[in-house]
Amino acid sequence: MFSKWSDEYEQGVDEYVKKAFASKSQGNKICCPCESCHYRFWRHEGFVRDHLICNGFIPRTDKLSKLGIGIERERTILDNDEGSNPNDCNDDIVGLLHDARDAFRKGPNDECDHKLTNVAFGDILELIMEVLPHAKMPASFNEAKSVLKLLGLDYNKIDACPNDCMLYWEEHEKATSYHVCKTPRWKSNDTKNDIQNENGKTYRIPQKILRYFPIRKRLQRLFMCQELAKYMTWHTDGRENDHLLNHPVDGQAWKEFDYLYTKFAGDLHNVRLGLSTDGFSPFNSMSIVHSTWLVMLINYNLPPWLIMKPEFFMLALLIPSPSSPGNDIDIYLQPLIKDLKDLWEVGLEKYDASRKEMFDMHVALITTISDFPAYAMLSGWGHKRILSMP
């Protein structure tokens, strides 16, 4: 074993970094194996080399070769005597979870047996329960889904016409084809192609499915946490009015809205949302012509340091399609618009955990965020026409 300050050690570090980035890199990063990072953080090549020279190297042994996860050091630390530092145990548990994530993100050519499948998720749960036997966690993927459903974090599947003509929703829920384009709802009308699930229920495969994530329960949950409920009224009673533009509440559009709708502005619990939409390629390849569209909601009640946090974004719609829905995006916005109209006109009774009181929460959509093509879709105009306007 060479000392960290020797030329031999530095040469070995250079060889290791070169081989690691040639075979194990994800993009231009690998999990740093230094004593400080413990395989928990993804670093660029220069950072990895500096960390190994300064902090030293921790070898990784794969006790669970099936999963490709090295946890020998985690198990050793967790089994130490009473004099062990509990913070070290917590750090190594975090490292174990990062190792699990790294192993299951590997491709089919790596040593890992799983991709990101339901089976892989179940194996991760079993592994965590083995390390943390007293933790309260779901036992399987299906049980985790049922928990999300109880929390109101699931989604509704709504069949759609592949030509973007209509949704099989509300009065058209039981229709089998669109009366204009005559396109059938199912990929095959032959009952022989029906699929039977594990519960014995048979169903047909629709040609296109819209996934709608209901917003009512998620908005309700924002006031159930005492700390988060305080942030939901920050725009009125938590900010310092320094006459600077720090938040949308300081903008002229917000002030004009409050002037037009004084009753809505009078209750600090009422929620203001922004809507953003754009397309992306789920296959992470620009060479494949496929564009899936999502619609996100942004909560403007929150302070500026929380508004753009990913955990506070609300995914409302996921529109699958080989191409953009174009001006027909209004067909897919129907479930969201219905809920927004109901929350604006009727409201929703809710309990504020920070103030210990009940209130009627109303919701307003005050802004949209999009590029010019998406703006043209939302407004129903052609984007070339928009760009040519003075």
N, C-alpha and C positions, 0 to 999 in steps of 0.2 A: 504494500500500500504506500503510495507516494504522498508526501505532504502537499498541502494546498499551494504552498509557495514555490514548489519545485517546477522546473521546466518540463519534467516528464508528466506531471499532473496537468499542466496547461495544454500540453500536446494531446493528452488523452481526452480532455474536455473538447478540444477542437474536433477530434475524430468522432466522439460520441454525438456531438451536435450535428455534424455533417450527416451521419448515418440516420439519426432520429428524424431530421427534417426530410430526408430522402424517402423514408418508409412510413412514418407515423404522423406526418403533419396533416392538419385540417386547414386547408387554405395555406396560410403562411405562418401558422402557429402550432406549437405542441404544448402539452401539459408540462410545466417546469418541474424537474425532479430534484430541485435543490432542497436543502433542509428547511428553508423558510416556507416555500410554496407547497411542499408535500403533494405534488401532482394535482393540486386543486385549481390552479390558475393557468390559463392559456397565455403564453408569452411569445413574442417575436424572437428571432434567432439571436440578435444581439443581447437582448435581456437574459435569455436562457444562459448564454455563455458567461455573462457577467455574474449572474446569480450562482452558477456552479463554482466559479472561481472564488467568489467571496463567501458563500454560505456552505459550500460542500455539497456532496451528492448522496442521495438516499437510494439504494437499490430497491427495486420493486420485485417481489416474488409473487407469482400467481398461484395462490392456493386453490382458488376456484377456477380451474382452467376452462371449465365449460362456459363460464360467463366472461372470462378474460379480466377478472377483477382481482387485484392484489390486496388482500386485507390481513396479511399475517401480522404486520406491524400494528394494525388497529386492534386485532384480537389480543396481542401481547400487552398493549397499553391498557386495554379495558380489564385484563385479568391481573393487573399489578396489585401490589399490597395497598394497605390503607394510606400509605404515605404519598401516593401518587397525586398529582395536581389535577383537580377536576376540570380545570380549563383546558388542559392538554387533552383530556378525554373528549371534550366537546369539539376541539379542533380536529381531532382525528376522526370523529364521527362525520363531521362535515367533509373531511377528505374522502371517507368511504363513499358518501353520496356522490361526490364529484367523480370518483372512480367509476361508480355504477353508470353515471351519465355518459362518461367517456367511452365505456365499453359498449354500451348499447347504441351509440351513434356510429359505430364502425360499419364498414361496408361488408358485402358478402364474401370478399376475398380475405378478410381478416380472420383471426382465430375465434372470434365470438360466434356463437351458434344462432343468435337472435338478431333481428332488426327491431325497429320500434313497432312491435305487434302487441296484441293483448296478452299473449303468452309471456312476452318479455316483461310487460308491466307486472304481471303476477309474480314472476321470478324476482323482480326488484322488491316487491312487497315482502316476499318470503325472506329475502336477504336482510332487509331492514328489521323485520320482526325477530330474526335470529340475533342481531346485534342489540336491539332494543326490545326485549321480550315483554316489557310492561307498557309499551306504547299503544295507544288506542288508534288503530289504523284499520282500513278495510282489508278483508282477506283476499279479495280478488278484484279483477277489473270490473266485472259486472256490479259488484257491491259498491265500488267507488262511483260508478255511474248512478246508482240509485241514491247515493248520498247527495250527489250534485243535483239530482232531480228534486229532492226534498228541500234543498237550499234555494231552489228557484234558479239554478245556473245551467239548466239544460236548454235544449232548443227544440223547435217544432219543425217537422218536415212537411213541406207543402209542395205537392206535385205541380209542375208547370208545363206549358206547351213548349216544345223545343223551338218553335218559331217566335217565341216571346210574345204570343198573342194574349194569353190569359193565365191566371192561376186557378187551379182546381181547389177553390177556397170559398167558404161561406155558401152562397146560393149555388155555386158550381162545384161543390165539393164532391158530389157523386157522379158528375158527368164523365163520360168515357172518351169524348173527343170535342174539339172546338168547332162550333157550328159554322165558322167562317172558313178557316183553312182546312177543316175536316181531318186534321192530323190526329191519329189515335193517341190516347193517353199513355198506353203501355207499349213497351218494346215489342211485345208479341201478344196477340189476342188469343193465342192457342193455350188452353188451360193445361196442356201437357208441359208447358214451360214454367208453370207456377212453381215457386220456391216454398219449401216448408221449413220453418225455423225449429229451434230446439223445443219449443212449447207445443209443437204440432199445428201451429197456425200457418195457413198458406196465404201467400200474397204474390202479386205480380210486380214486375220491375218497371217503374215509371221511366219515361224517356228523359225527364229532367226533374231535379228536385231543388227547391229553394229551402235554405235553412234559415229560420228566423229565431233569434234569441230574444224572448220577451223582456221588455225593459221594466215592467211594473215592479216585480219583486226585487230586481236589482237596485232600483231606486229606493225601494223601501229599506233595504239592508244598509244603505248609506247612513241612516240615522239610528241604526241599532247599536253601533259601537259608540261609546261615550266620547272617545277622543276624536273619532272621525266626524261625529255629529257637530262638534265644535267647529271643525274646519268647514262644514257645509254652510255655516252662517258667517264665515270670515269676511265675505265681501261687504257685509253691513256693519258688524260689530267687532271685527278683528284687525282691520287694516288701519294704517296711519295715513291720513289725507295730507300728503305733502305736495299736492298739485302737480305731480309728475305722472306720466303714463307708465304705470307699472303693471296694470292688469286691465282686462277688458272693461271692468267697472269704471275705469277712468276715461274711457273713450266716449265720443259723442253719440255713437250708435246706442250704447247702453242707456245713456241719459235721455235720449229721444224716446226709447222704448218705455222707460219709467214714466215719462211725461204723458205718453199716449195711454198707458195702462196703469193708472195709479193704484187700482185695487190689487193688481198682481204685485206691484212694487211695494205695497204696504206690508206684505208678509215676508219676513226675511228667510223663511223656510222654502219659499218657492224656488224651483230649480230652473236655471237657464242652461241650455245645451247648444252645442255646435255640431254640425253634421259634416263628415268628410267621406269621400268615396274615391276610389281609384282601382285600377286593375293590376294584377300581378300574375306572374307565371309560377304556379305551385311546383314546377319541376326544376326550378333554379337553372333554367337554360333559355337563353334568348333565341336559340335556333329553333325551338319548338313553338309553333303558332298556337298558343293557348292562353287565354286570359280569363282568370277568375276574378270576379268583382266582389269587393267587400264594402260595407257601409259601417262607419264607426261613428259613435257619439262621444262628444267631449264635454265634460262637466265643468262649466265656468264658475260654479259656486266655490270651488276649491281655490286655495291660494296659489300664486304663480309657481311655487316650487313643487306643487303636486299635480297641477293640471295636466302636464305632458308626461307624467309617469305612466309606463305601460300598464301597471296594475289598476289604474283608474280609467283607462279607455274602456268603452263599452262596445263590443262587437254586436251589431244589430242584425245585419243581413250578410249572408254568404251566397253569392249568385254564381253557380257554375255555368261555364259556357266555353266552347272553343273560341268564341270571339266576344267582343264587347256587346252588351245589351243595347248600346246606342240610345236613341230617344225612347225606346221601349222600357227604360229603367223604371218608369213610373208604374209599370205593371208589378214589378217586384217590390216597390216601396209601399204597396197598399197596406200590408199588416202593420208596418211601422207607423204609417200616417194615421191609421185608425187609432192606435194606442196613444199617439201624441195628441190627437184631437180630443180624445176622451180625457187625457190628463190635463189638458188645457181648460176644457169646459166643465167637467165634473170634478176632477181632482181625485185624490187618494188619501184616505185617513191613515195617519201615521203617528208613531210615538217617538218623541225626541228624547234619546237616552241621556243627553247632557243637561237638558232643561227639565226633564221629568214631567213632560206635558204632552197631551195629544194635540194634533193640528191637522188641517186639511192641506195637503201638498199639491200644488199645481205646477205644471211644467210648460216651458215655452222654448221653442226652437228659434234662436235669434240670429245665428250665422251659419254659413256653409264655407267649407275650406276645400278647394279643389284647384286643379290646373284648368286651363282654358277648355280642352276637350271635355273633361268631366263637367265643367260648369255649363257647357253647351248642352250636355245630356240632361242635367238637372233642370235647366230652364226650358228645354225643348227647342232651342235654337241651334243653327249650324255654327260650328266654332269659326269657320272662315268668315262668316258674316260678323261675328263678334270682334274678331281681330281687325276687321276693316273699319269698324265704327270709330268715329273721332273721340 
